Amino acid sequence: ASMTCMWVTFASWYHFYTLATSFAMSDAYNIIANTNAKARLFETDPQEEINFLNLINHMHQMAETITVYSTFAGISLVLMVFRILKSLDFQERLGLVTRTIAEAGSDLAHFCLLFGFVFIGYALVGQILFGHQFEGFSDFENSALTLAIFLVSFDTTQFYASMYHATDSFSFHIYLWSYMAIAFFVLINVLLAILVDSYASVKAATEGSQGIDSDIPAVALQVLRQTVDGKYVSDRKLKKALGEELAGLETHQAVKEKVLANMLRRHAVLLPGGVEIDHAGMARVTRKAIHETHFGVSEAALTASDTATEEDRDRILFQSGAAHSDAVLDLLHRYGEDLSTKQGQKNSEVLKLLKLEDNRRGMQMQLVQAKMRTDLLRVTKIVEHVIAAVDPGVEVPPAAYLFAVPDDEPRYHLQVKLQKAVGLPRMDILGKCDPYCILYVNGVHAFAQHSTTKMRTHNPEWHEEFKWLVCQSTTLLTVTLWDKDTITRDDMIGSALIDLEQCTLGQELEVSIQIQNSAIAHKLRKCLVTLTVRLSVHDEASRHSKMLEGKRTASKASIAQMKWNPGLPVEPLMLKSKPIDSQIDVETKPMNGQIDVKSKPMNGPIDVALPPSPEVNRNAASGAVHTLP
């Protein structure tokens, strides 16, 4: 900016010099053609009039040029002062001004913003209140200038009377004294405090530094040594040499990338079966052959030889090592491959295999969970049948006998309406998606049902209905989406699970669930399938449920009658059921060579051990009853 202003100043000065040297003015310009004419008194001489107008235009150009010259000359001088202050920053004490301003830069920016709000606000209010009568507030520019003068020269004789009569006394005094209180007594003092605080911190940092009185002799001595001693390297030359050396060096990022590239670039010979022979492996393989080829003697024989001197051994070993290293590098160069180029392909293949394995394990986990759920329900039914057989009078909670019928007895009608899917990805390189659905319950593929295939669409709509006759153990509905391929095998888009326990009997449940597939998860973020599920009670199952919900009035029955052979060792009998808050009583008595075990409501598992015959007889004779918690 400083150099630009200086060039503009020089150009304007040269232009003014050209205009001044070419300036010529006549003694008189006889514009009136005839001063003694009786008619047409103001008839002019065209040539004289043109000459006079050219004179006026020439003088206007000189005036404008001198104005531009004066403006840019002043700006250049101010910028020169700033540059001098900046250049003095090399000396710690001479650079106090610039360092103080730099230290207070952030605070000064916030102060200027706050002061600008206050100053502009008062300038606008002053123009509204006093602009119609007082020239100092006639427009915004004059208002800002007048308020700035108030801060440096508060001369009441210049403005007081005019402003006092321009508006009412109350408004005048509120405006004037509030401005002086805020702008002068608060903001100006805040500015001084910011500068003083920054100056104090800069001054403390430069404490103990040398002044200009100490630096001038040192600079003079350095100049003298540089002039007299030709071998003396000045600080300027050293800085220039270091800069050139630094410019020739690679950047830190470039060196880092090169080191990483060299670390990743590894040559090896690839053999069938995935065997890699790198530099160290090739050295072990070829060491013996290379040594015998070059020197006609093996390394072991040379070491064990008594005729070879120590110097011969060292020389031959050194030469063999150099030849061996060159030979290994040559073999790797001829037959080796750069593993870094194959690393990306290998990583992508491994990642693809991991995603496929994860998807396979996910589907296996779904099947295992469905099977575990089925087994758990079957065990629950058996236990509840046991409880009902032991004591029919026990009130079993509804959750306990909800699945009290065998698995093979249908109880519900399951109706699924496949509505649509949105956001399906493109599974092939060419063409769109050709989706179709496969639906099955409880992970059993034998009862799967297929939808029609919708060709060339990413948002298919089926509106197809599927029905199953299901049991109480049917709790999961699996939906899989596939892409139909004519030549290759169909591609799996993804799958989704719907928990049938969320359904209310007799009511439709509409769900929109996201399709999952870890192998292409990034493509399935907006993939949704919409279905309507309805679960209704089968007629025969409904009657059976009502019968189970009635009062159980069957007589007591023994849970187990076991034949006991006194010659056999003691064997335990384990009874397990869902825990209920009670205990179990075990009573033993002889029944023609049998043992009868009767149970009341149980709390957890029990073990009933069959004792030897004499003990059983004694217990039976005494009528002992064993109570187990």
Protein Blocks (a to p, Z undefined) as FASTA:
>chain_A
ZZmmmmmmmmmmmmmmmmmmmgccdfbdcfblblkbfbhklbccfklmmmmmmmmmmmmm
mmmmmmmmmmmmmmmmmmmmmmmmmmmmmpmklmmmmmmmmmmmmmmmmmmmmmmmmmmm
mmmmmmmmmmmmmmklmpmmlmmmmmmmmmmoccfklmmmmmmmmpcfklmmmmmmmmmm
mmmmmmmmmmmmmmmmmmmmmmmmmgoiacfklmmmmmmmmmmmmmmmmmbccfklmmmm
mmmmmmmpccfklmmmmmmmmmmpccddddehhiacdfklmmmmmmmmmmmmmnopafkl
mmmpmkbcfklmmmmmmmmmmmmmmmmmmmmmmmmccfklmmmmmmmmmmmmmmmmmmmm
mmmmmmmmmmmmmmmmmmmmmmmmmmmmmmmmbccdfklmmmmccfklcfbdcddddfbd
ehiacfbfgdcddddddddeehiaklgccddddehiabdcfkpacdddddfklmbdcddd
ddddfklccddfbdcdddfklpcghiacddddddddfklmmmmmmgccdddddddddfkl
mmmmmmmmmccfbdcddfbdcdddfkbccddddddddddddddddddddeehiacddddd
dedjdddddddfklmmmmmmnopacddZZ
